[in-house]
Amino acid sequence: MDAFPLETARLTLDQPTAADVDDIARFCAEPVFDRFMVTPWPYERQHAAGFVEEYVPKGWAQNTEWTWAIREHGEADLLGVISVRLDGGMVGYWLGALYRGRGILPEALETVADAVFTRTELDRVRWECTRGNVASLRVAQKTGFRFTGAQPGRIPNRDGSPIQAWTGELLRTDDRAVKPGWPDVAAGGTAGS
């Protein structure tokens, strides 16, 4: 499949390019990536180059994973990345530290979910994050995902071991309202407790 862009009210989602490599390398070297992501660690420029030059184009060409750079309309600067694995509808996303807390990821995630439901036969989009990643949880919650529990994740850790994950899903038939049942992490609660 050829990569296709997506537009939101204020964002453009398009394929990452060589011009994004330095920003990806810088953002993915932030300590939060070591704790909550399964990206290589320590993250180096060569990892970003391989991601942009090989991983992303291969996913599009084989129609196995769609990956977009997140940008503001009319701007070249990379804000973050969002993707979906088509073998089960698993989404993944991140933003550089400067861009967090501005409602960017819920807007991007809603648009990606819409694209999945419009362009595939998948009946759900899945989400998971390392338990404790409250920022990722909030994005899924705001986008209308239903919390499905604290359990071993589908995506393994760097060493192949299972990750203790928070999980959720958005069904094709779901509205985008916030669903009940999410853990009260703001008050110190944890999922599954």
N, C-alpha and C positions, 0 to 999 in steps of 0.2 A: 504494500500500500504506500502511496505517496503521503508524506507528511502534510497535514492540513492545519491552518491556523484557526484559532478561536478568538472571539471578541466578547468582552463584557462591557459594562457601562464605562469602565475606566481602564481596563486592561487589554493587552494583546498577548495571547499565548501563541508562540511560534517555536520552531525547532531551534535548539541551541546551536550556536555557530562557534567557529574558532575564536571570534572576538570575545566570547564569553568565558574562555578557558581560565584566564587569570582571576576573574571574579568567582568562578566556581571553586577554584583552588583556595582562594582566600576565605570564602564563606564556609567551605567544608572542613577547614582547619580549626574552626571555632570549637572550644571544649565541649559544647553541647552535643556536637556530632559524635564525639567519643562516647558520651554517656548514653545517647538515645538512638543513634543511627547505626546501620550495619555497613556504612561506607568504609573503605579502607582507613586504617589508622596507624601511624599518623598519615594524614591526607596530604598528598604532594601534587605538584603541577602535572606530573606524568599521569596521575589518576584522572585528573580533569580532562586532559587531552585525550586519553583513551575513551573516556565517557562520551565526549563530543564527537570524536572521529570514528569510533567503532561501535560502542554500545548503543547509542541513540539511533544512528542510521540503520543498524541491523534490526533493532526492534520494529522500526517503521517498515523496512523492506520485507520482513517476515510476518508482519502484522501480528506480532506477539506482545509488543509494548509500545504504547504511544507516550512520548515524552515531549513536554513543552517547556520552554523558557517563559518566565513570567516577566512582563514589562508593562510600564504605563504607556497608554496610547501616545504614539508619536515620539517615544523615547527609545534609545538604544540600550540604556543601562539594564542589566540583569537584576531583578529583584529576588528571584528564586527559581525553583523548578517544581513541576508537578507531572506525575505520570500515572498510567493505569496499565496493569498487566492483564492481558485479555484472556488468559487461561483460567481466570476465576474472578476477574473484576477487581483485583486488589489495587487500591490507590496508594500513592506515596507522595509526599510533598515536603518542601522546606523553603524558608526565606532567610536571606542574610539578616543579621542582627539589626541593621539600620531600618529595616522595613517591617519588622514585627509590630503587632499591636495596632495595625491600621485597617483591619478587616479585609486584607488582600486575599488571604488564603480561602476563607469561606466563599468569596466571590468566584475565585478561580475553580475551587472544587465543585461548586454547583454547576458551572459551565462544563466542566469535564464530565460530570455525571450525566448531564443532559446529552452530551455527545455520545457517550457510551450507549445510552438508551435509544438514541436516534439511529446510530450507525451499526449496532450489533443486536444480537438476539439475547444478550445477557439479561437476566431478570433481576439482578442485584449488583450493587457495587459494594465491595468489602473494604474495611479499614481496620488497621491494627497499628498499635504503637507500643514501644517498650513501656511497661507499667511505670508510672511516675511522670510520663511526658504529658503534663497537664495542658501545655499549649496545643499539642496535636489533638488531644481529647476535645478541647474547646472548639476547635475548627470543625471536627466531625459533628459535634453536638449542634453547633449553630447552623450546619448545613442540612439538618434534618435526619441524620443517621440515627438508628436505634442502637442502643448499647446492648451487646450480646454477651458481655462478661469479661472476667479476668481468667485467662487460660494460657496454655502454651500457644505461641504464635505460629502461623504458617511459614513465616520467613525466618530462617535460622540466623543465629548470631554469627559473627565473623569466624568463630572457631567451629561452627556447625552445630553447636548446642542449641536447644530450644530457648527462646526468649519468653519470659513471663510478660504477657501482653494484655493490654486492654483491647477489646475488639468490638466492632460494630458493623452494621450494614444498612444500606439504603435500597429499598425495593423499588422496582420500576413503578409500582402503583402508589408509592408513598407520596404524601405531600411533603413540603419542606419545613414544616413547623417543628419546633423543638419537641422531642419526644420525652416522656417521663422515663425514669429508671436509670439515669446517669448517676455515677457516684458523686457525692458531695465533696469533691476534692478541695474546694475553696475553704471549707470548714475543717479541713484536716482529715476527712474521711478518705478511705481508699476503696477501690473497686474490689468486690468480693469479700469485704470484711463485714 
